[in-house]
């Protein structure tokens, strides 16, 4: 025969108190919510998290998203404000990346938005110009603000959207690397995109064009180019070559400017920012620094120069 379990009066009372307390809290919350719903909007606040960028005008944006709703502080009830539609309308602006609208316990309406930040400015083959951000989205030019960033020209537009995304991804990767580096952001004036998704660079200093190739091994290519600048061009002159090709692994193929003469005095060396980074060209130019080998390739005279402190090679047509 089973024993009867004793009912604990203490446990019953504890459970009863818990139920009553929970019910009281629920009633209080509902009453507070009902009371708050009848409150008018106390004030309206627009927050732009990255307001240092001026792609949207605060007053114009206010009129398009908030003012159009006719919300009057002290009169419009909280229940009459649709925060979800306000968020959706804010996102209709192409320059808005994130949007959040809410009403706090004091009855204040808040709209917080974040602007999109361009990674590069691109010019398409047909002449149209846009910004492009990290999400690969094309952004229209703003009448309120111009952001100075690396320019990419001659950008092809493919019929296949997947190809467009691939090209845009390459552009963003290349430009982001350039803009993060103090030297290259000052030295690279323009990036040219080719139909085969390779790139050419136009430098600020020097008369040469840089055949960069595909946007792979970006850091490795720029390291190689910097070594060539420092060990070769900084010594023999920045107008010596008209084309530098980085597409070959472990070497740079350089085509000389024809005709050209070694400059007696290089005016570029007087630029402080260049000298600070490159350093003064070494005086010792004997065989310990440069080893020149003259040979032929397909019956065409070529000159190969190797810098002893790096793996940089340059192969050029003999002037």
N, C-alpha and C positions, 0 to 999 in steps of 0.2 A: 504494500500500500504506500503510495507516494505521499510525502510530507507536503503540507500546504506552505507556500512561500508567504512570508510576512511582508506586508506592504509598508515601506518606510514613509512615515509621515513627512520627514525632513525632505526626502527626495520629491515628494508630491508638491510640497510648498515651494521648493526651489524651481520646479518646472512651471508652476503656476505663476510665480513672480516673473520668470523669464518671458512667458507668453504675454503677460500684461505689459511688461516693459517694452517688448518688441512692438506690440500693438499701439502703445502710446507713441513710440518713435515714428511709426508709420503714419499715424494720424497727424502728428506734428509736421512731418515732411509734406504730406498732402496738403495740409492747411497752408503751410508756408508757400508751397508751389502755387496753390490757387491764388494766394494773396499776391505773390510775385507776378503771376500772369496778368493780374489786373493793374500792375504798376506801369506807368509810362516810361519810355526810354529816357534815362537820365541824361546821357550824352553819347556822342559818337566819336570813335577814335580810329584813325587809319594809321597803321604801322607798316612801313616799308623796311624790311630787315637790312637790305643792302642799298641804302639810299644814296651811297656815294656814287652809284651809277645813276644817270639821269635819263634812262631810256623812256620812262613814262613821266608825264607831267602830273604832279600831285593834284592840282585843281581840276584838270581835265579828267583824270581817272576818277576823282571823287564824284564829279557830275555824272559820269557814265555808269558808275556802279552803285553809288549811295544816293546822290541827289535825285536821280531819276525815280527813286522809290517814294519820294515825298515824305520821308520820315521826319517828324518834327519832335525835337526834344521837349519833354514835359507834357506832350499831348498824345503821341502815337503809343498805343499799348504794346507791350512786349509780345503778346500773342499775335499781333499783326505783322511782325517782322519775320520774314522767311530767310533764315541765315544760310540755308542750303542753296537756295537759288542765287543768293548774293555771292557765295563762293564760286558757283558755276559761271556767273556773269563775269567775275574777275578773271577767271581762267580763259575767257574768250579773247582777252588781250594777248597777242602773240608774245609779248615780252614778260608775261607773268608765268612763273614756273610752279609756284605753290601758293595756295590760298586757304585761309582758315577764318571763319566768322563765328562769333559766339557772344552771348550776353552773360555777364558775370552776376554775382549775387546782389550787387548794388544797382543793377539795372542799366549798366553801361554797355553799349554795343561796341564790339571790337572787330575790326577787319585787318588781318595781318597777311601781307603778301611778300613774296620773294621774286625779284627780277631774274631773268635769265642773263647769264654772262657769256659773251661771245668768246670763242677760242681763236677765231680767225675771220678775216674778211675775204670773201671770194668774189672773183669776177669771172662769169661764164663766157663762153665763146661768143654768145649772142649779145654781149655787152651788159647783161643784167648783173646787178651786184647785190649780195646778201652778206649777212653775218652767219656764222655757223657755230653752234655751241657743242658742249661735250656729249650731248645726247644725239648729235648728228642732225639736229633740226635746223632748217634754214630760217633765219630771222630777217624781217624787213629792216631797211635802214630807218633810223629814228630821226624825226625832225627836231628833236630836243637835245640830242647828245650824239657825239661821234667818239667812238673808242679807237684809240690808236693801237693797232696790233699788226702782226705780220700779214702782208697782202699776198694772196695766191691768185694768179691770173691764168687766163686761157683754160679754165676748168671745163672739161667736156661734160655734156649731159647725156646720159645713156637712157635708152628706152626701158631697159630693165632696172627696176628700182633696187634690186639687190646689188647690182654693179655700182649704182650711185652711192649706196651705203658703204660699200667697200672703199670706194675712192674717198668719200668724206672721212671715213675712219683713218685712212692713211694721212690725209691732210691734217686732221686734228693731232695725230701722234707726232708728226714732223714739226708742226708749228708750236705745239706745247713744249717740245724739247728746246727749240730755238728761243722762245720767250723766257724760259726758265734760266737760260745761261746769259750772263752779263755781256760776254764778248760777242756771242753769236747774235744776240738780239740787236746789238749795235752794228754788226758787220753785214748781216743778211738784209738786203733792202727789199727783195722780192723773191717769191717762189713761183715758178712756172710749172703748171701741171700739163702732162702730155696725154694723148689718147690711150697710150698703153699703160697708164697709171704709174709712170715714172716721173721724176721731178728734176728740174734744173734750178739752180740758185744764182741770183744776181747779187754780187757783193757791193758794199758801199765803197771800200777801198780796193783799187786795182781795176784793170780793164778786162779781166778774165770772166768767163762764165764757168759755173761749176756743174758738171754732169753728176747729179747725186744718185740717180737710179731709183730703184724701188725704196719704199719707206721701211726698210728692214736694216738691222744692225746700225741704227741711227747713231748711237753714241760712239760706236767703233769707227764709223766713217768720219764723224766730226773730230775725233781724237787724231785720226790719221791726217786729216786736212790741217789741223792746228799745228801738228809736227812739221808738215810741209811749209806752212807759213813761217814758222819760227826758224827752221834750219835752212830753208832755201830762199823763199821770196824776201825774207827780211835781210838777206845778204846780197842778192843779185838784183833786186828791184821788183816792185809790185806790178809793173807793166810789162814784164818779160814775156808772160804767157797769155794767150787768149782763151785757152780752154783747159780745165782741169777735170779729169775723169776719175771719179771715185768708185766706179762700178766693179773694179777688179779687186779681188781679195789680196790684201797685203801690199798693194802698190797704188800709185797715182800715175796715170798717164797724162802728161802735160804737153800741149801743143804750143809752140812759141809764136809770138806775134811776129809776122814777117812784113817788112824788115824791122829789125830792132837792134838797138845798141845798148850795151850796159851803161846805166846811168852813172855819171860821175858823182852826183849828189842826189840822194833820195829825199825829196821834200817830205814824204810821208813819215820819215823817221823823226820828224820834229813834233809829231802829234803825241802828246803826253800819254793819252790813254793806251795807244798802241805800244809805246816804249815800256810802259809799266807792266804790260802783260807779256810782251814778247821779249823784253830785255834788249840790251845792246847787242848787235851782231858781233860774234867773236872775230878777233883780228887774225887768228891762226886759221888760214884757209889751205894748209898744205894737205898732203895725202892722208894724214891722220884724221882729218875731218871729212873731206870729200874724196871719193875714189871715182874717177871718170873713166869709163870704158867706151871706146868708139868701135862700133861694129856695123853690121848690115842686117837688114831684115827684108826679105823679098827684094833684094837688090836696091833697097832704099837706105841711105845712111841714117843711122839713128844714134842717139847718145843716151846712155843710161847713167844716171847719177844716184848713188846710194848715200844716205846720211848715216854716219856711223852710230849715232845715238838713238836711232829709231829704225823701224822696218819700212820706212817710206822710200819708194822707188819712183822715179819719173822717167818715162820714155817719150822722147820727142823727136820730131823731124829735125834734122840738123840744119841750123840756119845758114 
